[in-house]
Amino acid sequence: MILLFDQNLSPKLVRRLADLYPDSTHVSMIGLASAPDNEIWEYAAQHNHIIVTKDVDFSEFGMIWGFPPQVLWIKRGNCSTNIIEMILRNNYDLIDGFSKNDLLGILTLY
């Protein structure tokens, strides 16, 4: 299970969550910092990454184009990187099960 963090999330999450989500990356680390969302979508699909975002656009892409890639949509207003880290840590088992289910495309976390 490899996560791809969207631009609206801190790149620090890659390092801070490496114990649970090894090999995960941030769009800024792979040259996609200013790429349009559809390019990020294609990259994630080609490399079997789960997109982690606070942006509704990726969920809408999934409804239109189908999956993969899968999307973790964090529906939390303005919050710290610590809160995002806590959400991803506390929901590890749920995220792991989601990643193994080809019938699911969007997991919304609060």
N, C-alpha and C positions, 0 to 999 in steps of 0.2 A: 504494500500500500504506500504509494508515493504521492505526497501532496504537492501541489503547485499553488503557492500563495499569490494572489492577485496584488496589483499595485496598491490597492487601498488598505493593505495589511503590512505590518512592519516586516522587513527582511530579517530582523532579529529572531523571529519565530522559528526560522530554519534551525538555527543553532540551539535555541532554547528547547525545542521539541525533538531534537535529534535522537534522544534515547527511545522515544516511542515511534517516531516517524522518520527513520533513517532514509537517506537519499532524497529527501524532499528538497524543494528549491523554491526560489522566489523569482517572479518574472524579471526582476532587475538583474539577477545573477545569470540569466541565459539570453540576455540581449533583447528582451521583450518589454522593457519598462514603459516605453511609449507606443507599443504596438496596439493596434485596434483589437477589441475584444474577440473578433472572429479569428484573428491570427493566434491569439492565446488559446482559444477553443481548439483550433486545428493542432497546435503543438501538443496540447494535453491529450487529445485523441490519439495522435500518432505515437506518443511516448507512454501511454497508459498511466497518466497522472490524474489525480482527482483535483479539480479546481476548488480552492478555498477562497471565498469572496464575501464581501458585504454588499455586493452589487447585484441588483435584481436582474440585470441583463443576461447573466449566464443561465439563470433559471429559465428565462424566456427562451434562450437559444435551445435549451433542452426540450422545451415544449414544442418548438418548431422543428428542430433538426433531429431530435431523438438523441440517444446515447450510444456509445461513450462520447465524450468523457462524462464521468459522474461529477456532481457539483455538491459541495458543502456550502450552504448558504447560511451565513451567520447573521441573523436578524436581530441585531442589537444596535441601538443608537450609538452615539459617540461613546466610546469606552477605551480603556487603556489596553496596551499590548498584554499586560498581565491578565486582564479579564479574558481576552481571546485565548491566551495560553491555557488558562484554567478551564475554559469551555472545551477546548480540544483534548486536554488531559482527562477531564471528568467524563467525557463521552467516548473515550477510546474504544471500549467494547462495542458500543453502538456503531461507531464509525467503521470498525473492523468488520462487523457483520454486514453493514451497508456495502462496503467495498467488495465483498464476496458475492453479492446478489446482483446478477445481471438484469434482473427485472426492475431494479430501482435506479432512478437517475438523479434525484434531488433529495438531499437530506437537509432539513432546516433545523438549525440549532439556535436557541435563545440564550 
